[in-house]
Amino acid sequence: MKNFFNDKIKKIIFIALIILVIELSGHGIFASLIRFLNSLN
């Protein structure tokens, strides 16, 4: 059971890192949302 839990945590961290890299590169959902809000003003 401990090994299963460890794998699950590793997968979550891996996915979070990928999302973080995409966001920091400026192509993520948050970056797009900020750009959209700026274009409204």
N, C-alpha and C positions, 0 to 999 in steps of 0.2 A: 504494500500500500504506500509505503514511503517513497519508493521509486516512481510510482505513478504520479504522485503529488509533485515530485521534483521535476518530472518531464513536463507537467502541465505548467508549472511556474516558468520553466525555461522557454516554452512556446509563447507564453504571454509576454515575457520580456523581449523575445525576438521580434514579435509583431509590433510591440510598442516602439522598439528601436527603428524598425522600418518606417513606421508612421512618423516618428520624430525626424528622421532624415528627409522624408518627403516634405514635411512641413517646413523644415529649415531651408530647403532648396527653393522654396517659394512656389511650389506647385500644389500645396495641400488645400484642404477645405477651408482652414482658417485664413490662409493667405488670400484665397479667392474671395472669401466673404469680406475681408477688410478692403480689398481692392474694389469690390462691388459697392460697399458703403461709401468709400471715398469718391466713386464716380457719381454718386447721387448728389453730392454737395456741389 
